[in-house]
Amino acid sequence: MDISQINLMFEEHKTEVDYSDVLKQRIEDHNFRTFAIKKGNSFCGFFNIAFDTCYDNITGYYFNKDNKDNIHLFHDYTFKKWRGKGVHKASIIYRMQYGIKNNKKSATTAIVKNNIASEKSYLSCGFKHVESLIALKFFKIKIKLIKRAI
């Protein structure tokens, strides 16, 4: 994605949360890739990959720290009108294929415990639950770490 696409996406979905500043910062960092899924001219959602060490500010966990053969899939967001239509699952499959093309052997993600829809999408793509984390930042939150070979 580029800045103009990010601007268009959040203009289209201005009534939802605006992560445009965060995504624009990621463009400059070669460790990250942000992808959007579109249907026709409509943006359905955005999804991210980290290739190297990635600090998750929600969990306080460093992903890929000791595993350079791994990609970390994170900050998945499907816009409300597109939820339940396979967009998230398609993004997982696409990012795993992207990882394979970049010689990666596994993928991880962290899911907030009550995000059942996201967990179902990942599990349906072959991810397995490997660890539960409790993040103590502003509040106690349970996170499920799931992983799969690609």
PAVO-668959 format. One record per residue (C-alpha): residue number from 1; residue in one letter; x, y negated, z. Coordinates in steps of 0.05 Angstrom, whole numbers, padded with zeros to 5 digits. Example, Ala and Ser with C-alpha at 12.3 -4.5 7.8 and 13.67 -1.06 7.14 Angstrom:
<pts>
1 A 00246 00090 00156
2 S 00273 00021 00143
</pts>
This chain:
<pts>
1 M 00000 00000 00000
2 D 00021 -00072 -00009
3 I -00001 -00136 00025
4 S -00054 -00153 -00027
5 Q -00086 -00084 -00019
6 I -00087 -00092 00056
7 N -00120 -00160 00050
8 L -00173 -00133 00002
9 M -00187 -00073 00047
10 F -00199 -00115 00109
11 E -00239 -00167 00071
12 E -00285 -00110 00048
13 H -00291 -00083 00119
14 K -00288 -00148 00158
15 T -00341 -00126 00208
16 E -00296 -00069 00233
17 V -00230 -00073 00270
18 D -00175 -00111 00235
19 Y -00107 -00076 00235
20 S -00081 -00117 00177
21 D -00023 -00149 00216
22 V 00001 -00081 00241
23 L -00002 -00050 00172
24 K 00034 -00109 00140
25 Q 00091 -00100 00190
26 R 00097 -00027 00171
27 I 00108 -00044 00098
28 E 00177 -00071 00116
29 D 00197 -00009 00155
30 H 00220 00049 00111
31 N 00205 00098 00167
32 F 00131 00090 00155
33 R 00083 00099 00096
34 T 00011 00074 00097
35 F -00039 00104 00049
36 A -00110 00084 00032
37 I -00164 00127 00002
38 K -00211 00093 -00046
39 K -00275 00115 -00080
40 G -00286 00071 -00140
41 N -00269 00001 -00117
42 S -00286 00015 -00044
43 F -00234 00029 00009
44 C -00253 00090 00051
45 G -00197 00087 00103
46 F -00123 00082 00117
47 F -00074 00133 00143
48 N -00001 00133 00164
49 I 00062 00176 00164
50 A 00126 00168 00205
51 F 00188 00202 00177
52 D 00237 00187 00233
53 T 00231 00174 00307
54 C 00165 00140 00321
55 Y 00145 00111 00387
56 D 00071 00116 00402
57 N 00051 00057 00445
58 I -00013 00091 00469
59 T 00018 00156 00493
60 G 00088 00129 00509
61 Y 00114 00190 00471
62 Y 00170 00191 00419
63 F 00152 00234 00359
64 N 00204 00264 00312
65 K 00259 00247 00362
66 D 00292 00315 00358
67 N 00263 00341 00293
68 K 00283 00308 00227
69 D 00245 00361 00188
70 N 00179 00336 00216
71 I 00130 00282 00195
72 H 00084 00250 00245
73 L 00013 00234 00221
74 F -00017 00176 00260
75 H -00063 00116 00261
76 D -00117 00149 00219
77 Y -00178 00105 00208
78 T -00239 00121 00165
79 F -00286 00063 00155
80 K -00354 00076 00186
81 K -00394 00082 00122
82 W -00347 00137 00097
83 R -00345 00180 00160
84 G -00369 00251 00153
85 K -00354 00253 00079
86 G -00286 00289 00079
87 V -00243 00226 00074
88 H -00202 00242 00136
89 K -00190 00315 00116
90 A -00168 00291 00046
91 S -00118 00243 00078
92 I -00088 00299 00121
93 I -00079 00344 00060
94 Y -00049 00287 00019
95 R 00000 00269 00073
96 M 00022 00341 00082
97 Q 00034 00346 00007
98 Y 00074 00282 00011
99 G 00115 00312 00067
100 I 00129 00374 00026
101 K 00153 00331 -00032
102 N 00200 00297 00017
103 N 00228 00364 00042
104 K 00193 00364 00109
105 K 00176 00430 00143
106 S 00125 00411 00196
107 A 00075 00357 00215
108 T 00050 00333 00283
109 T -00005 00287 00306
110 A -00032 00264 00373
111 I -00106 00260 00383
112 V -00143 00226 00440
113 K -00179 00282 00476
114 N -00250 00259 00461
115 N -00239 00246 00387
116 I -00273 00310 00367
117 A -00283 00292 00293
118 S -00209 00279 00284
119 E -00189 00342 00320
120 K -00237 00384 00277
121 S -00207 00354 00214
122 Y -00136 00372 00235
123 L -00154 00441 00259
124 S -00190 00455 00194
125 C -00124 00439 00158
126 G -00086 00492 00198
127 F -00059 00450 00255
128 K -00054 00484 00323
129 H -00058 00455 00393
130 V 00012 00458 00424
131 E 00012 00411 00483
132 S -00032 00365 00524
133 L -00004 00299 00547
134 I -00029 00249 00597
135 A -00011 00178 00580
136 L -00006 00128 00637
137 K -00004 00059 00605
138 F -00062 00014 00622
139 F -00107 00073 00640
140 K -00101 00148 00644
141 I -00116 00180 00577
142 K -00111 00252 00555
143 I -00078 00267 00489
144 K -00074 00332 00450
145 L -00011 00344 00410
146 I -00023 00389 00351
147 K 00026 00415 00299
148 R 00030 00456 00236
149 A 00083 00482 00189
150 I 00076 00453 00118
</pts>
